[in-house]
Amino acid sequence: MRFKNVCFVIPCLLFVAVTVSCENKNHNFKEISEEEIEYADLPASVQTAFESSEYKDWEIEEVEKVETDKGTLYELELESPDDKHLEIYFDQQGKVVATE
């Protein structure tokens, strides 16, 4: 019985380690705080960048102002027409700095 438990636990731990590693792969900043804001409150540069991006037709589920160790970023949580989810982080100039 003990062997079966070990055979189950080890793959689970490996899966968790790989998942955590992949989850943070696309950005190199540490989030300090998040504040939900309205799309209209985004800097004009971020709005322009999003509206000219390949994701402009995706539904915006949430907009957040994110304070990080690298400065202020803006996160848009999006959903595509076929139910894919994506988070895009923009800097204050409208440059995409990360996606998840």
N, C-alpha and C positions, 0 to 999 in steps of 0.2 A: 504494500500500500504506500509506503514512504517513497518508493521509486517512482510510482505513478504521479505523486504530488510534485516531485522534483521535475519530472518530465513536463508537467503542465506549467509550473511556475517559471522556469528558465525561459521558455519561448515568450511568455507574457512579458517578462522583464525586458527582453530584447526588443519586443514590439514597442513598448513604452519608450525605451531609450531612442530608438530610431524615430518614432513619432515626434518626440520633443526636439530632437536634432533637426528634423526637417521643418518643423513649425517655425523656428526662428532663423532659418537659413536665408530668407530674402531681405532681411534688414539688419543693420549694424548699429542700432541705437537702443537705448533703454527707455521705456516709457515711464514717466514719473506720475503724470496725471492725465485724465481725459475729461472733457466737458462736452456734452451734447449741445450742438448749435444748429441753427437753421441754415439751409443752403444759401439763402440771401445774405447771411452774415459772413460767408467766405470772402477772402480777398478776391478782387476782380480778376487777378492773375490766375488764381486757382479755378475760378468759374470758367474763364476762357480756355484754360488748358483742358479741363474736363469736357467742355462742350465741343472741343475740336478733336477729342480722342476717339479711339475705336470703340469706347464703352459708352458713348453719349446716349445710345438708345436703351441702355440698361436702366432698370429701376433703382433709384437711390433709396436704400432702406434706412440709412442713418448717416449723419454727418457729425464728426467730432473734431474738436480742437485738442490736439495732443501735445502736452509738454514733455520733452525728452531731454536726455543729456546732450543732445546736439542742437537743441533749440525747439521752436514751435513748428509743428507739422499739422496737416489737416488730413483726416482719414475719411474716405467715402466708402461705405459698405454698400456693395452693389449686388443685384440679382439679374441674371440674364433672362431672356424670354424662355429659355429651356431649363430654368432653375439652377444654373451654375451660380456660385457665390464667389465674390472677389472683394478684397479690401485693397484700396489704393491709397498710398500716402503721398501727399504733395508738400513741398516746402512753400515758403511764403511767396516765392517768385513763380510758382505754378509748375515747377519741375517735379516729375515723378521720382521719388527717392526709394520707394519700395512697394511691393505687391505681396499679398498673401492669398 
